Amino acid sequence: MTILYLAMVVAGIGMICWGLPASHRMKTPYDALAALAVLVGVVVGLLGALLAADPGFFKS
């Protein structure tokens, strides 16, 4: 499962690295989608980092 969590971190960083410049380059309706990709990238990256550090975080 740790490989999956590290893949989440890499995917999150990838979405952030793509979305930040794309949100300034794209035309009006598509720049919002790129900005949304940045937000999703931050959430996925942080969640992956949390689960990689403590795999049982959400288990009660």
Number of C-alpha atoms within 10 A of each C-alpha: 9 14 10 12 21 17 17 22 24 17 18 25 18 16 22 22 14 16 23 17 13 19 19 14 12 13 10 10 8 14 18 16 15 22 20 17 22 23 17 17 24 19 15 21 24 17 16 24 20 15 20 20 13 11 14 10 10 7 5 4
